[in-house]
Amino acid sequence: MILKFLADENIFPKIISYLRNPGFDVKSVREIGLSQITDDKIVDIATKEKRSIITFDKHFGDILRYRP
């Protein structure tokens, strides 16, 4: 089973490269041209593609708005 991630635009490219090196499937919001999209859209993409979100944004931890 390969772990799949969606990296928010605030994740440094070196971190994304580091995760890809051992074979993790990492899609970067910045690399696919979706910088500055809404958080709700990020959640929609991650849910649709069954990816975990990697971000430094604290508000993604609001379980009332973004269910685990």
C-alpha positions in Angstrom: 0.0 0.0 0.0 1.4 3.3 -1.1 0.7 6.3 1.1 -0.9 9.2 -0.8 -0.5 12.9 0.3 -1.7 16.3 -0.9 0.8 18.9 0.0 -0.6 22.4 0.7 1.2 25.3 -0.9 3.0 26.2 2.3 5.0 22.9 2.3 8.6 23.4 1.1 9.6 21.6 -2.1 12.5 19.9 -0.3 10.0 18.3 2.1 8.0 17.0 -0.9 11.1 15.7 -2.6 12.1 14.0 0.7 8.8 12.2 0.9 8.8 11.2 -2.8 12.3 9.7 -2.5 11.2 6.5 -0.7 8.2 6.2 -3.0 5.3 8.1 -1.3 2.7 9.4 -3.8 2.8 13.2 -3.1 0.8 15.7 -5.1 1.7 19.3 -4.6 -1.0 22.0 -4.8 1.7 24.4 -6.1 3.0 22.0 -8.7 -0.4 21.3 -10.2 -1.1 25.0 -10.6 -3.7 25.3 -7.8 -1.9 27.8 -5.6 -4.3 30.1 -3.6 -7.3 27.7 -3.9 -9.6 27.6 -0.9 -9.1 25.2 1.9 -12.5 23.6 1.1 -11.2 22.8 -2.4 -8.1 21.3 -0.9 -10.2 19.1 1.3 -12.4 18.2 -1.7 -9.4 17.1 -3.8 -7.8 15.1 -1.0 -11.1 13.4 -0.2 -11.8 12.5 -3.9 -8.3 11.2 -4.4 -8.1 9.5 -0.9 -5.0 11.6 0.1 -3.9 12.9 3.5 -3.3 16.6 3.6 0.1 17.9 4.6 0.0 21.5 5.8 1.2 24.0 8.3 -2.3 25.6 8.5 -3.7 25.1 12.0 -7.3 25.6 11.0 -7.4 22.2 9.2 -7.4 20.8 12.8 -10.9 22.2 13.4 -12.8 18.9 13.5 -16.1 20.6 13.4 -15.4 22.1 10.0 -13.0 19.4 8.6 -13.9 16.0 9.9 -11.1 13.5 10.4 
